[in-house]
Amino acid sequence: MGFRIRSARQADRAAVEALSRAALPEATAALDFAAEFAHDDAILLVAAAAPGGAASGHALGRRVASEFEVHGIAAAADRRRAG
């Protein structure tokens, strides 16, 4: 099954947070998801099986100068190692 990458929406926030906490709870304990979604330089992407579908994975970060600083990345357990 393929995935589509799209920009995250505010409606994805709960799913993104749940994915992060399930994948790496110790790494995401201090991550403020509300702040990540609100930050002007944030780049928030989700992977979904269908356009507009529920997030199966995500990448969160910020643009810093000409680089991308990763703040979090996770995939649902049943979607890992799928290519």
LOTOR-832049 format. One record per atom (N, C-alpha, C): residue in three letters; chain; atom name; x negated, y, z negated. Coordinates in steps of 0.05 Angstrom, whole numbers, plus 5000, padded with zeros to 4 digits. Atoms other than C-alpha are relative to their C-alpha. Example, Ala and Ser with C-alpha at 12.3 -4.5 7.8 and 13.67 -1.06 7.14 Angstrom:
+-----+-------+------+------+------+------+
: res : chain : atom :   px :   py :   pz :
+-----+-------+------+------+------+------+
: ALA :     A :    N : 4982 : 4976 : 5000 :
: ALA :     A :   CA : 4754 : 4910 : 4844 :
: ALA :     A :    C : 4982 : 5024 : 5000 :
: SER :     A :    N : 5016 : 4976 : 5001 :
: SER :     A :   CA : 4727 : 4979 : 4857 :
: SER :     A :    C : 5015 : 5022 : 4986 :
+-----+-------+------+------+------+------+
This chain:
+-----+-------+------+------+------+------+
: res : chain : atom :   px :   py :   pz :
+-----+-------+------+------+------+------+
: MET :     A :    N : 4983 : 4977 : 5000 :
: MET :     A :   CA : 5000 : 5000 : 5000 :
: MET :     A :    C : 4982 : 5025 : 5000 :
: GLY :     A :    N : 5015 : 4976 : 4998 :
: GLY :     A :   CA : 4973 : 5068 : 5019 :
: GLY :     A :    C : 5009 : 5021 : 4980 :
: PHE :     A :    N : 4993 : 4978 : 5018 :
: PHE :     A :   CA : 4973 : 5131 : 4978 :
: PHE :     A :    C : 4999 : 5026 : 5016 :
: ARG :     A :    N : 5001 : 4973 : 4989 :
: ARG :     A :   CA : 4985 : 5204 : 4995 :
: ARG :     A :    C : 4989 : 5017 : 4978 :
: ILE :     A :    N : 5011 : 4980 : 5019 :
: ILE :     A :   CA : 4944 : 5258 : 4961 :
: ILE :     A :    C : 5015 : 5026 : 5004 :
: ARG :     A :    N : 4986 : 4975 : 4998 :
: ARG :     A :   CA : 4982 : 5321 : 4945 :
: ARG :     A :    C : 4992 : 5017 : 4976 :
: SER :     A :    N : 5004 : 4983 : 5023 :
: SER :     A :   CA : 4976 : 5381 : 4900 :
: SER :     A :    C : 5020 : 4993 : 4978 :
: ALA :     A :    N : 4982 : 5006 : 5023 :
: ALA :     A :   CA : 5004 : 5369 : 4831 :
: ALA :     A :    C : 5019 : 5023 : 4996 :
: ARG :     A :    N : 4980 : 4980 : 5007 :
: ARG :     A :   CA : 5067 : 5405 : 4810 :
: ARG :     A :    C : 5004 : 4999 : 4970 :
: GLN :     A :    N : 4994 : 4999 : 5029 :
: GLN :     A :   CA : 5089 : 5425 : 4741 :
: GLN :     A :    C : 5016 : 4976 : 4992 :
: ALA :     A :    N : 4984 : 5024 : 5006 :
: ALA :     A :   CA : 5138 : 5367 : 4744 :
: ALA :     A :    C : 4982 : 4975 : 4996 :
: ASP :     A :    N : 5019 : 5022 : 5002 :
: ASP :     A :   CA : 5077 : 5320 : 4748 :
: ASP :     A :    C : 4985 : 4999 : 4973 :
: ARG :     A :    N : 5017 : 4997 : 5024 :
: ARG :     A :   CA : 5047 : 5343 : 4682 :
: ARG :     A :    C : 5003 : 4977 : 4981 :
: ALA :     A :    N : 4997 : 5022 : 5019 :
: ALA :     A :   CA : 5077 : 5289 : 4637 :
: ALA :     A :    C : 4988 : 4975 : 5011 :
: ALA :     A :    N : 5011 : 5024 : 4989 :
: ALA :     A :   CA : 5057 : 5234 : 4685 :
: ALA :     A :    C : 4969 : 5001 : 5001 :
: VAL :     A :    N : 5029 : 4997 : 4999 :
: VAL :     A :   CA : 4986 : 5262 : 4693 :
: VAL :     A :    C : 4989 : 4996 : 4971 :
: GLU :     A :    N : 5010 : 5003 : 5028 :
: GLU :     A :   CA : 4978 : 5267 : 4617 :
: GLU :     A :    C : 5002 : 4970 : 4991 :
: ALA :     A :    N : 4997 : 5028 : 5007 :
: ALA :     A :   CA : 5005 : 5196 : 4608 :
: ALA :     A :    C : 4978 : 4982 : 5013 :
: LEU :     A :    N : 5021 : 5015 : 4986 :
: LEU :     A :   CA : 4957 : 5168 : 4661 :
: LEU :     A :    C : 4973 : 5004 : 4987 :
: SER :     A :    N : 5026 : 4994 : 5012 :
: SER :     A :   CA : 4898 : 5203 : 4629 :
: SER :     A :    C : 4997 : 4986 : 4973 :
: ARG :     A :    N : 5002 : 5011 : 5027 :
: ARG :     A :   CA : 4914 : 5180 : 4559 :
: ARG :     A :    C : 4999 : 4969 : 5001 :
: ALA :     A :    N : 5001 : 5029 : 4998 :
: ALA :     A :   CA : 4925 : 5108 : 4581 :
: ALA :     A :    C : 4973 : 4990 : 5011 :
: ALA :     A :    N : 5026 : 5008 : 4988 :
: ALA :     A :   CA : 4861 : 5105 : 4622 :
: ALA :     A :    C : 4976 : 5005 : 4982 :
: LEU :     A :    N : 5023 : 4992 : 5016 :
: LEU :     A :   CA : 4813 : 5141 : 4576 :
: LEU :     A :    C : 5009 : 5017 : 4976 :
: PRO :     A :    N : 4989 : 4983 : 5022 :
: PRO :     A :   CA : 4845 : 5163 : 4511 :
: PRO :     A :    C : 4980 : 5017 : 4985 :
: GLU :     A :    N : 5021 : 4985 : 5015 :
: GLU :     A :   CA : 4780 : 5184 : 4478 :
: GLU :     A :    C : 4990 : 5024 : 5016 :
: ALA :     A :    N : 5010 : 4978 : 4983 :
: ALA :     A :   CA : 4760 : 5227 : 4537 :
: ALA :     A :    C : 5021 : 5022 : 5004 :
: THR :     A :    N : 4979 : 4980 : 4994 :
: THR :     A :   CA : 4827 : 5263 : 4544 :
: THR :     A :    C : 5012 : 5011 : 4974 :
: ALA :     A :    N : 4988 : 4990 : 5025 :
: ALA :     A :   CA : 4842 : 5275 : 4470 :
: ALA :     A :    C : 4999 : 5030 : 4998 :
: ALA :     A :    N : 5003 : 4971 : 5003 :
: ALA :     A :   CA : 4816 : 5346 : 4474 :
: ALA :     A :    C : 5009 : 5016 : 5024 :
: LEU :     A :    N : 4992 : 4986 : 4975 :
: LEU :     A :   CA : 4841 : 5362 : 4544 :
: LEU :     A :    C : 5028 : 5012 : 4996 :
: ASP :     A :    N : 4975 : 4985 : 5002 :
: ASP :     A :   CA : 4896 : 5415 : 4543 :
: ASP :     A :    C : 5013 : 5001 : 5028 :
: PHE :     A :    N : 4988 : 5003 : 4974 :
: PHE :     A :   CA : 4940 : 5395 : 4601 :
: PHE :     A :    C : 5016 : 5025 : 5008 :
: ALA :     A :    N : 4985 : 4976 : 4994 :
: ALA :     A :   CA : 4984 : 5457 : 4596 :
: ALA :     A :    C : 4981 : 5021 : 5011 :
: ALA :     A :    N : 5020 : 4980 : 4990 :
: ALA :     A :   CA : 4921 : 5501 : 4604 :
: ALA :     A :    C : 4989 : 4992 : 5027 :
: GLU :     A :    N : 5010 : 5008 : 4974 :
: GLU :     A :   CA : 4896 : 5459 : 4662 :
: GLU :     A :    C : 5019 : 5007 : 5022 :
: PHE :     A :    N : 4980 : 4994 : 4980 :
: PHE :     A :   CA : 4961 : 5468 : 4699 :
: PHE :     A :    C : 5004 : 5030 : 5004 :
: ALA :     A :    N : 4996 : 4971 : 4999 :
: ALA :     A :   CA : 4963 : 5542 : 4684 :
: ALA :     A :    C : 4976 : 5016 : 5010 :
: HIS :     A :    N : 5025 : 4985 : 4993 :
: HIS :     A :   CA : 4891 : 5561 : 4701 :
: HIS :     A :    C : 5000 : 5007 : 5030 :
: ASP :     A :    N : 5001 : 4990 : 4973 :
: ASP :     A :   CA : 4882 : 5603 : 4764 :
: ASP :     A :    C : 4981 : 4985 : 5018 :
: ASP :     A :    N : 5020 : 5014 : 4984 :
: ASP :     A :   CA : 4821 : 5564 : 4787 :
: ASP :     A :    C : 5004 : 4970 : 5001 :
: ALA :     A :    N : 4996 : 5029 : 5002 :
: ALA :     A :   CA : 4851 : 5495 : 4774 :
: ALA :     A :    C : 5006 : 4988 : 5027 :
: ILE :     A :    N : 4994 : 5016 : 4977 :
: ILE :     A :   CA : 4852 : 5443 : 4828 :
: ILE :     A :    C : 5011 : 4974 : 4989 :
: LEU :     A :    N : 4986 : 5022 : 5011 :
: LEU :     A :   CA : 4902 : 5390 : 4810 :
: LEU :     A :    C : 5013 : 4983 : 5022 :
: LEU :     A :    N : 4991 : 5018 : 4979 :
: LEU :     A :   CA : 4914 : 5331 : 4856 :
: LEU :     A :    C : 5012 : 4975 : 4989 :
: VAL :     A :    N : 4988 : 5025 : 5008 :
: VAL :     A :   CA : 4958 : 5270 : 4849 :
: VAL :     A :    C : 5001 : 4981 : 5024 :
: ALA :     A :    N : 4996 : 5021 : 4980 :
: ALA :     A :   CA : 4960 : 5205 : 4888 :
: ALA :     A :    C : 5027 : 4987 : 4995 :
: ALA :     A :    N : 4973 : 5011 : 5002 :
: ALA :     A :   CA : 5030 : 5179 : 4902 :
: ALA :     A :    C : 5004 : 4981 : 5023 :
: ALA :     A :    N : 4994 : 5020 : 4980 :
: ALA :     A :   CA : 5056 : 5120 : 4941 :
: ALA :     A :    C : 5018 : 5011 : 5022 :
: ALA :     A :    N : 4982 : 4988 : 4980 :
: ALA :     A :   CA : 5107 : 5163 : 4977 :
: ALA :     A :    C : 4999 : 5031 : 4997 :
: PRO :     A :    N : 5000 : 4971 : 5002 :
: PRO :     A :   CA : 5112 : 5237 : 4994 :
: PRO :     A :    C : 5019 : 5009 : 4978 :
: GLY :     A :    N : 4983 : 4990 : 5022 :
: GLY :     A :   CA : 5138 : 5273 : 4932 :
: GLY :     A :    C : 5005 : 4979 : 4978 :
: GLY :     A :    N : 4996 : 5021 : 5020 :
: GLY :     A :   CA : 5135 : 5207 : 4893 :
: GLY :     A :    C : 4985 : 5004 : 4974 :
: ALA :     A :    N : 5012 : 4998 : 5027 :
: ALA :     A :   CA : 5112 : 5195 : 4822 :
: ALA :     A :    C : 4970 : 4996 : 5003 :
: ALA :     A :    N : 5029 : 5001 : 5000 :
: ALA :     A :   CA : 5038 : 5203 : 4808 :
: ALA :     A :    C : 4990 : 4972 : 4991 :
: SER :     A :    N : 5013 : 5025 : 5008 :
: SER :     A :   CA : 4998 : 5138 : 4807 :
: SER :     A :    C : 4971 : 5004 : 4993 :
: GLY :     A :    N : 5027 : 4992 : 5007 :
: GLY :     A :   CA : 4932 : 5174 : 4798 :
: GLY :     A :    C : 4997 : 5030 : 5003 :
: HIS :     A :    N : 5004 : 4971 : 4998 :
: HIS :     A :   CA : 4903 : 5243 : 4792 :
: HIS :     A :    C : 4971 : 5008 : 4997 :
: ALA :     A :    N : 5026 : 4987 : 5004 :
: ALA :     A :   CA : 4842 : 5288 : 4794 :
: ALA :     A :    C : 5006 : 5028 : 4991 :
: LEU :     A :    N : 4996 : 4973 : 5011 :
: LEU :     A :   CA : 4839 : 5351 : 4752 :
: LEU :     A :    C : 4972 : 5014 : 4999 :
: GLY :     A :    N : 5025 : 4985 : 5002 :
: GLY :     A :   CA : 4785 : 5404 : 4757 :
: GLY :     A :    C : 5004 : 5029 : 5005 :
: ARG :     A :    N : 5000 : 4971 : 4994 :
: ARG :     A :   CA : 4766 : 5475 : 4770 :
: ARG :     A :    C : 4978 : 5007 : 5020 :
: ARG :     A :    N : 5020 : 4990 : 4981 :
: ARG :     A :   CA : 4730 : 5512 : 4824 :
: ARG :     A :    C : 4982 : 5019 : 4983 :
: VAL :     A :    N : 5020 : 4984 : 5014 :
: VAL :     A :   CA : 4667 : 5541 : 4794 :
: VAL :     A :    C : 4979 : 5008 : 5021 :
: ALA :     A :    N : 5017 : 4990 : 4978 :
: ALA :     A :   CA : 4628 : 5584 : 4844 :
: ALA :     A :    C : 5006 : 4984 : 5025 :
: SER :     A :    N : 4995 : 5016 : 4976 :
: SER :     A :   CA : 4620 : 5538 : 4904 :
: SER :     A :    C : 5002 : 4970 : 4994 :
: GLU :     A :    N : 4999 : 5028 : 5008 :
: GLU :     A :   CA : 4628 : 5473 : 4865 :
: GLU :     A :    C : 5027 : 4994 : 4988 :
: PHE :     A :    N : 4976 : 5010 : 5013 :
: PHE :     A :   CA : 4684 : 5431 : 4837 :
: PHE :     A :    C : 4992 : 4986 : 4974 :
: GLU :     A :    N : 5007 : 5011 : 5026 :
: GLU :     A :   CA : 4679 : 5415 : 4763 :
: GLU :     A :    C : 5023 : 4982 : 4991 :
: VAL :     A :    N : 4980 : 5020 : 5006 :
: VAL :     A :   CA : 4717 : 5351 : 4746 :
: VAL :     A :    C : 5006 : 5001 : 4970 :
: HIS :     A :    N : 4991 : 5000 : 5028 :
: HIS :     A :   CA : 4757 : 5354 : 4681 :
: HIS :     A :    C : 5014 : 4974 : 4993 :
: GLY :     A :    N : 4987 : 5025 : 5005 :
: GLY :     A :   CA : 4794 : 5289 : 4689 :
: GLY :     A :    C : 5007 : 4985 : 5025 :
: ILE :     A :    N : 4992 : 5016 : 4978 :
: ILE :     A :   CA : 4808 : 5232 : 4736 :
: ILE :     A :    C : 5010 : 4973 : 4989 :
: ALA :     A :    N : 4989 : 5025 : 5011 :
: ALA :     A :   CA : 4851 : 5171 : 4725 :
: ALA :     A :    C : 5019 : 4987 : 5021 :
: ALA :     A :    N : 4982 : 5015 : 4983 :
: ALA :     A :   CA : 4892 : 5117 : 4760 :
: ALA :     A :    C : 5017 : 4981 : 4982 :
: ALA :     A :    N : 4983 : 5019 : 5014 :
: ALA :     A :   CA : 4950 : 5074 : 4736 :
: ALA :     A :    C : 4987 : 4973 : 5001 :
: ALA :     A :    N : 5013 : 5027 : 5002 :
: ALA :     A :   CA : 4926 : 5005 : 4714 :
: ALA :     A :    C : 5007 : 4982 : 5023 :
: ASP :     A :    N : 4992 : 5018 : 4979 :
: ASP :     A :   CA : 4966 : 4970 : 4767 :
: ASP :     A :    C : 4992 : 5010 : 5028 :
: ARG :     A :    N : 5008 : 4989 : 4974 :
: ARG :     A :   CA : 4938 : 5015 : 4822 :
: ARG :     A :    C : 4969 : 5001 : 5003 :
: ARG :     A :    N : 5029 : 5000 : 4998 :
: ARG :     A :   CA : 4864 : 5008 : 4806 :
: ARG :     A :    C : 4989 : 4978 : 5018 :
: ARG :     A :    N : 5014 : 5019 : 4982 :
: ARG :     A :   CA : 4816 : 4972 : 4853 :
: ARG :     A :    C : 5017 : 4992 : 5024 :
: ALA :     A :    N : 4983 : 5005 : 4977 :
: ALA :     A :   CA : 4865 : 4979 : 4910 :
: ALA :     A :    C : 4990 : 5014 : 5025 :
: GLY :     A :    N : 5011 : 4987 : 4977 :
: GLY :     A :   CA : 4820 : 5016 : 4957 :
: GLY :     A :    C : 5000 : 5030 : 5000 :
+-----+-------+------+------+------+------+
